């Protein structure tokens, strides 16, 4: 038997659909987006007892940041708990929003380049756990799909001693496709 014999036999293919279906996900619906920290804290998701809740509220906070940096900062600091935004974090956020405010809205259902990332209402988003969601104890790595990107984006949450899940890191503000109104090639 040759070492290459096993290459000739096709390997059993894993079904991506079945693998994807077994991973946990949660869908969140908001009648309107919170416009203040008090409004955010009044939402049922504000219990932060589930990492998926914290991930969904992070998208809401980033949308608020796009509209008003002070309010968005207040929301993000609350979601981060004992680790508020550093000056470097704020500089990064300001840099990400320099070219437009559409990126955080792209995570809601219906928001695509063709409609300039205008989400359908009510605002709905789905947070998914990937295969390595629990690779590090006390942390949860989740993913959220954008209407302007081919692959879901990552968000990392950390569990505090009291059981609440707080924002640790997010990779949600990466570049996405240009909105139709800003695309000279559209």
MIMARRO-41338 format. One record per residue (C-alpha): residue number from 1; x, y, z. Coordinates in Angstrom, 3 decimals. Example, Ala and Ser with C-alpha at 12.3 -4.5 7.8 and 13.67 -1.06 7.14 Angstrom:
// residues 2
{seq->1 | c1->12.300 | c2->-4.500 | c3->7.800};
{seq->2 | c1->13.670 | c2->-1.060 | c3->7.140};
This chain:
// residues 186
{seq->1 | c1->0.000 | c2->0.000 | c3->0.000};
{seq->2 | c1->1.344 | c2->3.382 | c3->-0.993};
{seq->3 | c1->1.259 | c2->6.369 | c3->1.298};
{seq->4 | c1->-0.637 | c2->8.131 | c3->-1.509};
{seq->5 | c1->-3.484 | c2->5.608 | c3->-1.615};
{seq->6 | c1->-5.436 | c2->7.499 | c3->1.004};
{seq->7 | c1->-5.275 | c2->10.610 | c3->-1.180};
{seq->8 | c1->-7.098 | c2->8.779 | c3->-3.991};
{seq->9 | c1->-10.101 | c2->7.947 | c3->-1.859};
{seq->10 | c1->-12.296 | c2->10.977 | c3->-1.346};
{seq->11 | c1->-12.523 | c2->12.055 | c3->2.257};
{seq->12 | c1->-16.022 | c2->12.200 | c3->3.665};
{seq->13 | c1->-17.145 | c2->15.788 | c3->3.322};
{seq->14 | c1->-18.558 | c2->17.521 | c3->6.365};
{seq->15 | c1->-21.736 | c2->19.353 | c3->5.648};
{seq->16 | c1->-21.180 | c2->23.043 | c3->6.431};
{seq->17 | c1->-24.916 | c2->23.512 | c3->6.928};
{seq->18 | c1->-25.158 | c2->20.798 | c3->9.564};
{seq->19 | c1->-22.029 | c2->22.013 | c3->11.355};
{seq->20 | c1->-23.377 | c2->25.575 | c3->11.349};
{seq->21 | c1->-26.808 | c2->24.516 | c3->12.588};
{seq->22 | c1->-25.393 | c2->22.930 | c3->15.731};
{seq->23 | c1->-23.658 | c2->26.115 | c3->16.889};
{seq->24 | c1->-25.665 | c2->28.272 | c3->19.306};
{seq->25 | c1->-27.023 | c2->31.600 | c3->18.181};
{seq->26 | c1->-29.452 | c2->34.185 | c3->19.504};
{seq->27 | c1->-31.477 | c2->36.775 | c3->17.640};
{seq->28 | c1->-32.307 | c2->40.096 | c3->19.277};
{seq->29 | c1->-35.002 | c2->42.541 | c3->18.215};
{seq->30 | c1->-35.156 | c2->46.173 | c3->19.301};
{seq->31 | c1->-38.201 | c2->48.349 | c3->18.565};
{seq->32 | c1->-35.823 | c2->51.320 | c3->18.645};
{seq->33 | c1->-32.165 | c2->51.750 | c3->19.448};
{seq->34 | c1->-31.291 | c2->53.138 | c3->22.893};
{seq->35 | c1->-30.382 | c2->56.832 | c3->22.820};
{seq->36 | c1->-28.983 | c2->57.061 | c3->26.346};
{seq->37 | c1->-27.326 | c2->54.825 | c3->28.914};
{seq->38 | c1->-30.554 | c2->54.867 | c3->30.953};
{seq->39 | c1->-32.523 | c2->53.593 | c3->27.948};
{seq->40 | c1->-29.931 | c2->50.867 | c3->27.376};
{seq->41 | c1->-30.015 | c2->49.815 | c3->31.031};
{seq->42 | c1->-33.825 | c2->49.579 | c3->30.842};
{seq->43 | c1->-33.651 | c2->46.896 | c3->28.127};
{seq->44 | c1->-34.107 | c2->43.238 | c3->29.163};
{seq->45 | c1->-30.691 | c2->42.445 | c3->27.627};
{seq->46 | c1->-29.053 | c2->44.820 | c3->30.131};
{seq->47 | c1->-28.929 | c2->42.041 | c3->32.731};
{seq->48 | c1->-25.687 | c2->41.011 | c3->30.959};
{seq->49 | c1->-26.082 | c2->37.471 | c3->32.347};
{seq->50 | c1->-25.540 | c2->36.059 | c3->28.874};
{seq->51 | c1->-22.602 | c2->36.941 | c3->26.569};
{seq->52 | c1->-24.956 | c2->37.131 | c3->23.588};
{seq->53 | c1->-26.846 | c2->39.974 | c3->25.307};
{seq->54 | c1->-23.671 | c2->41.958 | c3->25.851};
{seq->55 | c1->-22.656 | c2->41.449 | c3->22.215};
{seq->56 | c1->-26.034 | c2->42.717 | c3->20.971};
{seq->57 | c1->-25.886 | c2->45.769 | c3->23.239};
{seq->58 | c1->-22.360 | c2->46.501 | c3->21.999};
{seq->59 | c1->-23.723 | c2->46.950 | c3->18.477};
{seq->60 | c1->-26.362 | c2->49.324 | c3->19.878};
{seq->61 | c1->-23.659 | c2->51.279 | c3->21.732};
{seq->62 | c1->-21.547 | c2->51.571 | c3->18.574};
{seq->63 | c1->-24.583 | c2->52.924 | c3->16.711};
{seq->64 | c1->-25.057 | c2->55.473 | c3->19.496};
{seq->65 | c1->-21.354 | c2->56.372 | c3->19.243};
{seq->66 | c1->-21.857 | c2->57.098 | c3->15.541};
{seq->67 | c1->-24.600 | c2->59.590 | c3->16.443};
{seq->68 | c1->-23.130 | c2->61.083 | c3->19.629};
{seq->69 | c1->-19.650 | c2->60.220 | c3->20.859};
{seq->70 | c1->-20.303 | c2->61.158 | c3->24.490};
{seq->71 | c1->-23.397 | c2->58.965 | c3->24.776};
{seq->72 | c1->-21.721 | c2->56.107 | c3->22.904};
{seq->73 | c1->-18.666 | c2->56.346 | c3->25.166};
{seq->74 | c1->-20.873 | c2->56.220 | c3->28.255};
{seq->75 | c1->-22.630 | c2->53.084 | c3->26.939};
{seq->76 | c1->-19.396 | c2->51.358 | c3->25.945};
{seq->77 | c1->-17.791 | c2->52.153 | c3->29.314};
{seq->78 | c1->-20.791 | c2->50.604 | c3->31.087};
{seq->79 | c1->-20.530 | c2->47.485 | c3->28.882};
{seq->80 | c1->-16.797 | c2->47.257 | c3->29.640};
{seq->81 | c1->-17.339 | c2->47.382 | c3->33.415};
{seq->82 | c1->-14.170 | c2->47.978 | c3->35.448};
{seq->83 | c1->-12.117 | c2->48.524 | c3->32.281};
{seq->84 | c1->-13.326 | c2->51.789 | c3->30.651};
{seq->85 | c1->-12.194 | c2->52.954 | c3->27.231};
{seq->86 | c1->-8.605 | c2->54.180 | c3->27.192};
{seq->87 | c1->-7.523 | c2->57.259 | c3->25.228};
{seq->88 | c1->-6.117 | c2->54.835 | c3->22.638};
{seq->89 | c1->-9.508 | c2->53.051 | c3->22.393};
{seq->90 | c1->-11.272 | c2->56.375 | c3->21.884};
{seq->91 | c1->-8.751 | c2->57.406 | c3->19.241};
{seq->92 | c1->-9.364 | c2->54.094 | c3->17.443};
{seq->93 | c1->-13.140 | c2->54.607 | c3->17.548};
{seq->94 | c1->-12.828 | c2->58.167 | c3->16.259};
{seq->95 | c1->-10.631 | c2->56.929 | c3->13.414};
{seq->96 | c1->-13.126 | c2->54.202 | c3->12.488};
{seq->97 | c1->-16.010 | c2->56.691 | c3->12.345};
{seq->98 | c1->-14.107 | c2->59.286 | c3->10.329};
{seq->99 | c1->-15.253 | c2->57.756 | c3->7.022};
{seq->100 | c1->-18.888 | c2->57.344 | c3->7.977};
{seq->101 | c1->-21.308 | c2->55.999 | c3->10.514};
{seq->102 | c1->-22.754 | c2->53.105 | c3->8.535};
{seq->103 | c1->-20.568 | c2->50.217 | c3->9.790};
{seq->104 | c1->-22.347 | c2->49.393 | c3->13.092};
{seq->105 | c1->-25.752 | c2->49.622 | c3->11.391};
{seq->106 | c1->-24.641 | c2->46.969 | c3->8.873};
{seq->107 | c1->-25.081 | c2->44.279 | c3->11.552};
{seq->108 | c1->-28.855 | c2->44.665 | c3->11.592};
{seq->109 | c1->-31.093 | c2->42.680 | c3->9.259};
{seq->110 | c1->-31.804 | c2->44.353 | c3->5.939};
{seq->111 | c1->-28.811 | c2->46.716 | c3->6.050};
{seq->112 | c1->-26.852 | c2->46.265 | c3->2.800};
{seq->113 | c1->-24.739 | c2->48.493 | c3->0.540};
{seq->114 | c1->-27.647 | c2->48.966 | c3->-1.894};
{seq->115 | c1->-29.779 | c2->50.755 | c3->0.716};
{seq->116 | c1->-26.843 | c2->52.593 | c3->2.327};
{seq->117 | c1->-26.967 | c2->50.226 | c3->5.321};
{seq->118 | c1->-30.441 | c2->51.258 | c3->6.408};
{seq->119 | c1->-31.685 | c2->48.461 | c3->8.679};
{seq->120 | c1->-35.193 | c2->47.054 | c3->8.521};
{seq->121 | c1->-37.317 | c2->47.930 | c3->11.516};
{seq->122 | c1->-37.666 | c2->46.651 | c3->14.114};
{seq->123 | c1->-33.887 | c2->46.405 | c3->14.461};
{seq->124 | c1->-32.914 | c2->42.719 | c3->14.402};
{seq->125 | c1->-29.470 | c2->41.141 | c3->14.703};
{seq->126 | c1->-28.193 | c2->37.630 | c3->15.241};
{seq->127 | c1->-25.189 | c2->36.779 | c3->17.389};
{seq->128 | c1->-23.527 | c2->33.422 | c3->16.720};
{seq->129 | c1->-21.065 | c2->31.256 | c3->18.603};
{seq->130 | c1->-18.241 | c2->29.901 | c3->16.483};
{seq->131 | c1->-16.473 | c2->26.581 | c3->16.941};
{seq->132 | c1->-13.902 | c2->28.199 | c3->19.258};
{seq->133 | c1->-16.331 | c2->30.280 | c3->21.309};
{seq->134 | c1->-15.224 | c2->28.675 | c3->24.574};
{seq->135 | c1->-11.524 | c2->28.154 | c3->23.818};
{seq->136 | c1->-10.446 | c2->30.298 | c3->26.793};
{seq->137 | c1->-12.153 | c2->29.832 | c3->30.179};
{seq->138 | c1->-13.966 | c2->32.963 | c3->31.348};
{seq->139 | c1->-14.097 | c2->34.398 | c3->27.815};
{seq->140 | c1->-16.612 | c2->33.925 | c3->25.010};
{seq->141 | c1->-15.757 | c2->34.597 | c3->21.367};
{seq->142 | c1->-18.902 | c2->35.356 | c3->19.348};
{seq->143 | c1->-19.580 | c2->36.471 | c3->15.781};
{seq->144 | c1->-22.011 | c2->38.855 | c3->14.145};
{seq->145 | c1->-22.700 | c2->38.991 | c3->10.406};
{seq->146 | c1->-22.583 | c2->42.292 | c3->8.521};
{seq->147 | c1->-24.595 | c2->43.013 | c3->5.385};
{seq->148 | c1->-21.409 | c2->44.489 | c3->3.914};
{seq->149 | c1->-18.885 | c2->41.712 | c3->4.557};
{seq->150 | c1->-18.460 | c2->38.118 | c3->3.454};
{seq->151 | c1->-17.414 | c2->36.793 | c3->6.849};
{seq->152 | c1->-18.883 | c2->37.398 | c3->10.302};
{seq->153 | c1->-17.004 | c2->39.724 | c3->12.628};
{seq->154 | c1->-15.698 | c2->38.776 | c3->16.052};
{seq->155 | c1->-16.522 | c2->40.129 | c3->19.481};
{seq->156 | c1->-14.961 | c2->38.864 | c3->22.718};
{seq->157 | c1->-16.729 | c2->38.982 | c3->26.083};
{seq->158 | c1->-15.298 | c2->38.283 | c3->29.530};
{seq->159 | c1->-17.190 | c2->36.967 | c3->32.521};
{seq->160 | c1->-16.876 | c2->38.900 | c3->35.747};
{seq->161 | c1->-16.889 | c2->37.164 | c3->39.141};
{seq->162 | c1->-20.560 | c2->38.055 | c3->39.712};
{seq->163 | c1->-21.548 | c2->36.180 | c3->36.539};
{seq->164 | c1->-22.093 | c2->39.194 | c3->34.306};
{seq->165 | c1->-20.569 | c2->39.215 | c3->30.823};
{seq->166 | c1->-18.708 | c2->42.368 | c3->29.820};
{seq->167 | c1->-17.206 | c2->43.625 | c3->26.588};
{seq->168 | c1->-13.539 | c2->42.673 | c3->26.363};
{seq->169 | c1->-12.700 | c2->43.377 | c3->22.716};
{seq->170 | c1->-14.521 | c2->43.902 | c3->19.455};
{seq->171 | c1->-13.555 | c2->43.627 | c3->15.816};
{seq->172 | c1->-16.839 | c2->44.983 | c3->14.487};
{seq->173 | c1->-15.555 | c2->48.218 | c3->12.979};
{seq->174 | c1->-13.476 | c2->46.709 | c3->10.186};
{seq->175 | c1->-14.048 | c2->47.978 | c3->6.667};
{seq->176 | c1->-17.117 | c2->46.830 | c3->4.786};
{seq->177 | c1->-18.365 | c2->47.419 | c3->1.254};
{seq->178 | c1->-18.965 | c2->51.045 | c3->0.328};
{seq->179 | c1->-22.579 | c2->52.224 | c3->0.590};
{seq->180 | c1->-24.174 | c2->52.710 | c3->-2.829};
{seq->181 | c1->-24.536 | c2->56.489 | c3->-2.394};
{seq->182 | c1->-20.786 | c2->56.837 | c3->-1.718};
{seq->183 | c1->-19.605 | c2->54.365 | c3->-4.379};
{seq->184 | c1->-18.379 | c2->56.127 | c3->-7.536};
{seq->185 | c1->-18.577 | c2->52.785 | c3->-9.400};
{seq->186 | c1->-22.212 | c2->52.057 | c3->-8.509};
